[in-house]
Amino acid sequence: MPSEINSRASLPVVQDRTEAPWSCRPKATEGSGPERSEGAEGRPAKRASPSIFNTSAKSVTRSGGVSDVEVALSRDRERVYSELEHHNRHTERLEKLGGCKQRSLALAREAPEHARKRANEQIGCGAFLHFRMALEGPHKGERRLFSGIHCHQLTCEICQIRKAARVLQAYTPKVLQAWAENRPKGCRLLFVTLTQRNGSDLTENLQVLSDRRKLLRDRIRQNRKRNAGPFRNLVGGVGHIETKRGQGGEWHPHLHELWLNNGRANFKLMREAWAEITGMSDVQVKIKHLNVQHALDSGSVMGDVDIEAQLAGDLAEVLKYPLKFEYGSPADMWHIADCLRGIKRLRPFGCLYGIKVNPELLDDPIDWDLFAFMDFYYRYAGEGRYKAAPAPRLSLKSQLLEDWNNQ
């Protein structure tokens, strides 16, 4: 694959390992180097068979019963398996981004006339991807998204996935910290779904839901201040608006919330409080414990469960993007995006208030001036696939515009 290498002093030659990162040249040893030695009958000696492990070194047994060859093999295996893991993650990521790009293109082609400008920006989103891989240092082998074209549209699945990842990155450690600090008080994680009656006017329904969410926040603040009411033990939380079609084809905007509550919560009183706020006795309120909370309640301890990974999976259900791309027609997706403009979708409170989410959709950078690196460029090739491409002569956006003009 065409790539660029930024070399430093005394940096060895590095092969391109994008397609097969495990196929690297073995170290030169006696009898296996590029110069052939003459055999006993004057014929050139056979080359050593290519291998990723150097097994031709002289074996020296150590006092512990482990030879130098076995130690070298162990180190080579660790290196190769690490490269394989990074390569597989990168391949899976490209496949996922390719699928998102394909669906985003299909949605952009069905855009209404008033959204044609946004649709054109969405068509160019993710057309080029620039990854950078560190060749040394603590992040060796990692390929990070260094630059790319993003449209930041609600209807773009690529941008929404990146934004959801940023939200998870910001909130997961804070939720974990608040949970650990309040564990002696019996803090429990609750997944709450708050609904209201479906309606035909989505703009009005979203505004009403946003106002009711504000009333709920005021009620929680009053209960905590007075130390009375069903929400008095809430430490903090965060909520997110999601929209889809409900039963009967009417719009069904609803809230997904994560609450941290000290002690046992009274689910019945919480449901009654939401019914009082909405003025509807038949609204559906779902309150349950997160999966990671069930794992700890079943007898597991902090060391037995990958808390952060499970918590990130649970938070993904709460804080995912507001449009369900797998449900609804393209016309519905564009209508939802129009109605959500100007409405704050993510609202934290309590100990989670004030968390800043990085708006940058690229991966976190490292100090590339300190390490050697290799650049990889990809172009969307259609049918949900990204294909390796040469380095653009211009900036990514200028290159895209030039390609469009040449078509």
TORRONU-212588 format. One record per residue (C-alpha): residue number from 0; x, y, z. Coordinates in steps of 0.001 Angstrom, whole numbers, plus 500000, padded with zeros to 6 digits. Example, Ala and Ser with C-alpha at 12.3 -4.5 7.8 and 13.67 -1.06 7.14 Angstrom:
REM TORRONU-212588
num,px,py,pz
0,512300,495500,507800
1,513670,498940,507140
REM end
This chain:
REM TORRONU-212588
num,px,py,pz
0,500000,500000,500000
1,501258,503475,499298
2,502321,505012,502542
3,504655,507571,503963
4,507243,507015,506672
5,508557,509709,508955
6,511940,508357,510025
7,514165,509352,512891
8,517873,508872,513428
9,518988,505223,513572
10,515483,504037,512592
11,515564,500677,510759
12,513783,500141,507473
13,510127,499398,508138
14,508044,497375,505720
15,504434,498199,504940
16,502397,495726,507005
17,498891,496931,506239
18,497792,493823,504372
19,499819,491345,506446
20,501442,492905,509488
21,502809,489572,510574
22,504957,489048,507438
23,508227,490655,508393
24,511803,489852,507407
25,513641,487652,509945
26,516863,488850,511428
27,519968,487895,509494
28,521862,485030,511085
29,524736,482811,510096
30,523881,480869,506983
31,520625,482684,506406
32,521776,486112,505213
33,521635,487464,501679
34,525192,486209,500919
35,525297,482495,500182
36,528164,480306,501421
37,529660,477485,499399
38,528631,473993,500398
39,530842,470935,500719
40,530389,470045,497012
41,530796,473584,495681
42,527045,474183,495452
43,525520,477187,497176
44,524166,476406,500590
45,520388,476446,500937
46,518783,479557,502336
47,517021,479284,505626
48,513262,479011,505181
49,511534,482360,505770
50,509948,482630,509175
51,508728,485365,511437
52,510541,483683,514317
53,514335,483553,514446
54,515083,479961,515398
55,518612,479635,513985
56,520364,481313,516910
57,522647,479201,519037
58,520806,477806,522017
59,522249,478703,525391
60,520490,477188,528384
61,520103,479456,531365
62,520164,478443,534993
63,516373,478406,535099
64,516219,475769,532347
65,515034,478255,529654
66,517241,478757,526613
67,517960,482060,524887
68,516147,480773,521799
69,512994,480139,523813
70,513182,483630,525304
71,513626,485159,521827
72,510720,483105,520466
73,508501,484249,523315
74,509309,487890,522637
75,508723,487443,518884
76,505349,485808,519518
77,504272,488658,521785
78,505288,491195,519147
79,503534,489366,516319
80,500346,488752,518296
81,500270,492427,519294
82,500588,493453,515643
83,497866,490990,514665
84,495543,492422,517309
85,496089,496005,516118
86,495646,494922,512487
87,492384,493095,513209
88,490990,496069,515131
89,491888,498386,512261
90,490270,496058,509712
91,487069,495793,511753
92,486969,499559,512126
93,487302,500111,508374
94,484524,497596,507715
95,482238,499340,510225
96,482988,502775,508774
97,482398,501420,505283
98,478936,500201,506241
99,478107,503547,507857
100,479320,505392,504778
101,477164,503266,502494
102,474016,503932,504537
103,474825,507649,504831
104,475162,507924,501058
105,471840,506201,500513
106,470203,508579,502992
107,471804,511661,501401
108,470485,510720,497960
109,466937,510731,499368
110,467252,514193,500935
111,464409,516682,500404
112,465024,519794,498356
113,465442,522140,501339
114,468213,519902,502755
115,470166,519524,499496
116,473138,521571,500768
117,473467,519433,503907
118,473105,516305,501802
119,475999,517358,499557
120,478202,517812,502617
121,477125,514392,503853
122,478054,512788,500521
123,481624,514024,500903
124,481862,513002,504580
125,484266,510095,505063
126,485305,509974,501404
127,488970,510083,502484
128,490464,508740,505700
129,493999,509389,506893
130,495371,507086,509604
131,498733,507401,511313
132,500538,504516,513024
133,503270,504920,515620
134,506342,502789,514930
135,507789,503156,518413
136,506890,504282,521881
137,504047,503199,524176
138,501472,503421,521355
139,503478,501327,518900
140,501270,499632,516307
141,498160,501720,517012
142,496536,503315,513967
143,494743,506521,514819
144,492446,508568,512637
145,494667,511580,512003
146,492566,513562,509519
147,489431,513222,507428
148,486378,514982,506058
149,483393,515253,508435
150,480053,516985,507933
151,478733,516932,511557
152,475180,516251,510328
153,472560,514472,512436
154,471706,512281,509451
155,475326,511157,508929
156,475906,507832,510646
157,479707,508198,510527
158,479627,511518,512411
159,477016,510325,514903
160,479039,507227,515770
161,482128,509362,516343
162,480148,511819,518495
163,478661,508974,520553
164,482181,507619,521098
165,483299,511042,522327
166,480369,511230,524757
167,481187,507764,526127
168,484843,508704,526431
169,483932,511758,528517
170,481228,510255,530739
171,482421,506687,531426
172,485332,507597,533770
173,483255,510272,535531
174,480354,507885,536151
175,482804,505239,537360
176,484448,507737,539730
177,481127,508980,541153
178,479916,505408,541560
179,483089,504380,543425
180,482938,507417,545720
181,479309,506697,546675
182,479596,502915,546910
183,479863,503039,550733
184,476458,504764,550712
185,474962,501974,548616
186,475008,503835,545300
187,473190,501997,542509
188,473058,502636,538755
189,469574,502965,537247
190,468558,502902,533583
191,465367,504955,533223
192,463112,505373,530162
193,460565,508198,530352
194,457829,508458,527729
195,454797,510523,526875
196,451826,510054,524557
197,452576,509781,520864
198,451606,512610,518551
199,451467,513581,514901
200,453382,516881,515285
201,456995,515983,516070
202,458166,519571,516583
203,455517,520189,519231
204,456111,516804,520892
205,459857,517416,521168
206,459351,520863,522685
207,456846,519507,525209
208,459224,516683,526136
209,462086,519139,526578
210,459948,521325,528879
211,458888,518310,530942
212,462488,517223,531290
213,463272,520655,532727
214,460401,520296,535218
215,461796,516904,536219
216,465234,518438,536828
217,463613,521112,539015
218,461765,518435,540994
219,464992,516464,541509
220,466793,519618,542689
221,464022,520408,545191
222,463930,516849,546554
223,467681,516827,547080
224,467643,520237,548773
225,464801,519335,551145
226,465952,515724,551586
227,462408,514565,550926
228,460615,512951,548001
229,461389,510041,545633
230,464456,511767,544149
231,466148,512873,547373
232,468908,510231,547116
233,469863,510925,543508
234,473558,511835,543297
235,473537,512751,539622
236,472659,511564,536165
237,472515,512295,532476
238,469697,512024,529940
239,469367,511841,526185
240,466440,512354,523782
241,465663,509649,521240
242,463011,509738,518519
243,461303,507102,516408
244,457921,506093,515034
245,455626,504533,517597
246,452565,502349,517368
247,450009,503623,514898
248,452667,505501,512934
249,452723,508526,515252
250,455919,510071,516575
251,457350,508672,519793
252,460057,510906,521323
253,461271,509662,524708
254,464085,510048,527233
255,466828,507600,528169
256,468418,508463,531515
257,471204,507156,533722
258,470710,507897,537423
259,473039,507298,540361
260,470914,506705,543462
261,472174,506088,546988
262,470324,503162,548507
263,467198,501431,547275
264,465021,503587,545025
265,461244,503696,545280
266,460306,502970,541664
267,456584,503411,542308
268,456945,506962,543649
269,459288,507867,540764
270,456697,506712,538213
271,453981,508669,539992
272,456144,511802,539963
273,456658,511569,536190
274,452926,510960,535655
275,452215,514080,537709
276,454668,516134,535636
277,453190,514971,532335
278,449584,515045,533554
279,449101,511565,532071
280,448403,508541,534207
281,448911,506078,531359
282,452486,507014,530404
283,455046,504251,530447
284,458071,504561,532746
285,460719,501836,532764
286,463273,501738,535590
287,465835,498972,535927
288,469360,498408,537153
289,472217,498407,534674
290,473798,495105,533697
291,477019,495957,535512
292,474971,496546,538680
293,473390,493092,538303
294,476882,491584,537930
295,477977,493093,541242
296,474711,492200,542980
297,475135,488552,541941
298,478266,488246,544082
299,480997,489504,541806
300,483484,492010,543121
301,485227,494883,541434
302,488271,492807,540521
303,486240,489980,538943
304,484329,492140,536487
305,485718,494453,533829
306,483712,497318,535284
307,484729,499998,532829
308,484026,497865,529742
309,480608,496755,531008
310,479741,500273,532107
311,480681,501642,528664
312,478373,499063,527069
313,475512,500078,529349
314,476138,503776,528758
315,476067,503167,525004
316,472391,502229,525361
317,471689,505444,527266
318,473784,507928,525287
319,473587,506598,521728
320,472745,508868,518802
321,469217,510347,518710
322,468226,508814,515354
323,467614,505103,514978
324,469016,504650,511489
325,467819,501052,511271
326,464197,502157,511736
327,462184,504523,509608
328,462357,505790,506053
329,464838,508389,504715
330,462057,510980,504768
331,461524,510280,508489
332,465241,510625,509231
333,465448,514024,507534
334,462263,515204,509272
335,463600,514145,512694
336,466889,515948,512015
337,464999,519121,511092
338,462863,519003,514236
339,465819,518314,516569
340,467708,521399,515460
341,467877,523882,518333
342,466960,521307,521007
343,469619,520295,523513
344,469604,516520,523407
345,472093,515719,526191
346,471410,517117,529690
347,473393,516056,532796
348,472682,517023,536407
349,474199,516606,539850
350,477725,515213,540025
351,477803,514733,536230
352,477010,518351,535447
353,479675,520368,533663
354,481467,517499,531892
355,483007,518764,528667
356,482715,516590,525549
357,485457,516968,522966
358,483761,518072,519703
359,486671,516809,517607
360,485696,513676,515647
361,489283,512494,515089
362,491118,510177,517461
363,493088,511624,520344
364,496492,512700,518990
365,499840,511857,520458
366,503035,513914,520196
367,504064,512754,516742
368,507264,514821,516906
369,508676,512377,519446
370,508065,509132,517555
371,508526,507710,514097
372,505254,507042,512313
373,503722,505725,509109
374,500749,507250,507266
375,497939,505284,505621
376,495351,506770,503242
377,492023,505254,502269
378,489352,506234,499765
379,485763,505045,499805
380,485413,502601,496901
381,481662,501945,497082
382,479637,498973,498310
383,480668,499598,501904
384,484412,499214,501238
385,487436,501416,501803
386,490405,500973,499478
387,494035,501957,500000
388,494925,505163,498148
389,498060,507229,497528
390,498742,510316,499574
391,496679,513248,498231
392,498598,516020,496504
393,496249,518602,498025
394,494340,518795,501262
395,491686,516096,501674
396,488822,518522,500979
397,490564,520057,497945
398,491355,516587,496624
399,487700,515609,496947
400,486539,518709,495063
401,489075,518042,492300
402,487845,514448,491935
403,484256,515656,491655
404,485232,518175,488936
405,487048,515479,486971
406,484064,513125,486976
REM end
